[in-house]
């Protein structure tokens, strides 16, 4: 088992940011040669790292802190009225948890989703090789959650089992069913599933206020945000904001 203190980390040169226009970014990666078990993965997640394929990374930008790790404490989460409507709207969906593996119908749904929703993103154009590298070939604790209704595959959520929670890696869905808010439903389901497994958190990745595609994550409340190397509750952040406002 690799100790966290033994890991070497590497920073990339600055490059164009994928989320904020005209912004330079840098990324820190854990040594790709190390074997990351669930305990080490959980420790890295606690420090704000994320997984993409077989790589564990976090932002390492010199002049920007726009990427804020967010996690939802399952014990205190309260669904909003709109989220409760999403749950009710999708009450007929069946869920099946599968180990990470390549399935052609999964890939075809992913391909349709990328082509119609993210043709301007890093995952375009989609390919089976890229799909395997990104989602299938990852960690031993990776699971695929199938969401279907009346035999029709609606959505896939990919998540990782950690010691203290689930880590939401990626969700893709049938764009023809956009009105069902399937992305929101997948997050709510994972929060409920973490609760069923007696896990403390659902790790949601990075909240980026300036990026519409990444700005939705603070809608799952109350949340915790990692700022200046420390996790803060939503209530403490609100209190701090009010104090700063009053001091001005």
Secondary structure as GFF3:
##gff-version 3
##sequence-region A 1 248
A	DSSP	three_ten_helix	4	6	.	.	.	ID=ss1
A	DSSP	beta_strand	9	11	.	.	.	ID=ss2
A	DSSP	beta_strand	15	16	.	.	.	ID=ss3
A	DSSP	beta_strand	24	25	.	.	.	ID=ss4
A	DSSP	beta_strand	27	30	.	.	.	ID=ss5
A	DSSP	alpha_helix	38	46	.	.	.	ID=ss6
A	DSSP	beta_strand	50	52	.	.	.	ID=ss7
A	DSSP	beta_strand	55	59	.	.	.	ID=ss8
A	DSSP	beta_strand	68	73	.	.	.	ID=ss9
A	DSSP	alpha_helix	81	89	.	.	.	ID=ss10
A	DSSP	beta_strand	94	99	.	.	.	ID=ss11
A	DSSP	alpha_helix	104	117	.	.	.	ID=ss12
A	DSSP	alpha_helix	128	131	.	.	.	ID=ss13
A	DSSP	pi_helix	132	136	.	.	.	ID=ss14
A	DSSP	beta_strand	142	149	.	.	.	ID=ss15
A	DSSP	beta_strand	152	161	.	.	.	ID=ss16
A	DSSP	beta_strand	165	173	.	.	.	ID=ss17
A	DSSP	three_ten_helix	175	180	.	.	.	ID=ss18
A	DSSP	alpha_helix	182	196	.	.	.	ID=ss19
A	DSSP	beta_strand	201	207	.	.	.	ID=ss20
A	DSSP	three_ten_helix	212	214	.	.	.	ID=ss21
A	DSSP	three_ten_helix	217	219	.	.	.	ID=ss22
A	DSSP	beta_strand	223	227	.	.	.	ID=ss23
A	DSSP	beta_strand	230	233	.	.	.	ID=ss24
A	DSSP	alpha_helix	234	247	.	.	.	ID=ss25
###
